[in-house]
Amino acid sequence: MVKIVDGDTITALDAQNTTIKIRMYGIDAPESKQAFGQKAKQALTTAIATKIVTVIDHGTDIYGRMLGTIWLDGYDINASMVDSGYAWVYRFEDNAIVPGYIKYESAAQKEAKGLWADTNPVPPWQWRQANEKPRKVKGKK
């Protein structure tokens, strides 16, 4: 790993030593300035920083980042972030992108893990809508 950007984004070197930005597929962690944002980043740092991981490529998002599932020693790190309560399952039009992650989110919520310890956690997509400035979409002016 080169850098943990936040709880669902990393910058890494591929096999050719090319730097790539990877947005973790199927999850949405709290933003850095949001409640639990730094804890999510620390959880991901603890899990994978300085380690060699395998990334399954799911294409590219509108910001030019690779969408990837990160695997380490047979464990799906994306699922682990949801299971430990440091990320929500990413949804599009109310449908989970990775339906298998729902069980981890439900268990984390039931056990009040991570962000679910908060009495009213705010999903990152709602937090972004209320707090962030618009970002440029790659390739558009």
N, C-alpha and C positions, 0 to 999 in steps of 0.2 A: 504494500500500500504506500501511496505517496502522501495522501492527506484525506482526513475525514472532514468533509465540509459541514455536514449536519447529520441528523439522525436517519436520513434516507438518501444521502448523496455523498459519493466519494470521488476522488481523483486518483487514478492508478496508472501503473505502467503495464503495457501489454507485453507479450513475448518478444516484440521487436523494439522494446524500450520507447514506445510511443505513449505519450500521456493522453489518457482518455478520461472524460468525466462520465460517471455512471450514476444514473438515478435508479434507485432500487425499485424494481418492478412489483406492482401489486400492493404497495404499502404507501402510507403517507404519515410521516413523523411530524411532531410539533416543530414549528419554525424556531430558529435560534433564539429570537427575542420573546417567544411565547413560553408560557408555563410548561415546564418539562422539556423544553427544547434543548437545553444544555445537558440535562440528564440523558436524553435520547442520544445525543452526540457522544457522550461519555460511554454509554452502553455499547454503542457501535465501535468506538475506539477500543474498548476493552476486548471486544469479541474478535476484531480482525486487524487492528493496526499492526504493522510490521510482519504480517503473515502472508503467505502465498495462498491465494484463493482462486477458485474457478468461477467464472462468470458466464452464465447462459444469456446470450444476446436475444432480446425481444424487439429489436428495432431501435428507432430513434424518436425522441419526443420533439415537440415543436420548438424547443430551445436548443436543439442540436446535441442533447445528451443521449448516450446509449441507455436504453432501458434494460436492466439486467437483474437476474436472480443470482445472488452471491452464495456460493457453497464453500464450506470449510470442513474438511474431515468428515464428509458425509452428511453435514447438517445444513439445512436451508436457513441462512442467516436472515433473510427477509422474514420468513415465518417466525424465527426466533425473536425478532424485534416486536412483532405483534403479540406473540405469546408472553413476552416479558412485560407487556404493557407500555412499550415505548413507541408504538405506531398504531395507527388505525389501518384497517383494510381499505385500500384505495377503491373507490366506487365511481362509476360513470353512469349517469342517469339512474342512480339508485341500485345499480347492479355491481356486485363485486367483480373486479377484474380477475382475481384468483379466488374462486369460491371456496377452495380448500382452506383458505386462511380464516374464514368466518369462525370456525370452531376455536381457533386460538384467541381471536378477539373476544368471543363470548366467555371463554374460560378466564382470561385476564380481567375482564370486566367483573365477572362473578367473584373473583378472588381479590379484587381491588388492587391489582398490581400496577405499578408505575403510574401513568397518568390517570388510571381509573381509581386511584386513591382520592382524587379530587372529587368533590361533590357534584361539580358541574363542568366536566372537561369540555373545552371548545375544540371542535375538529379544526385541523389546520386550514382546510379550504374555507371555512367561515372566518377564521382569524385573518387569513390573507385578504379576503374580500373587504374586511373592515380596517386593515392596518397597512397594507403594502401599496406602493405605487405600481402602476402597470410596467411590465417588463417587455422588452423587444422580443418579438418572435423571430427566430433565426431565418434570414433570407428575406425579411420584410422591412421596409423603411417606415 
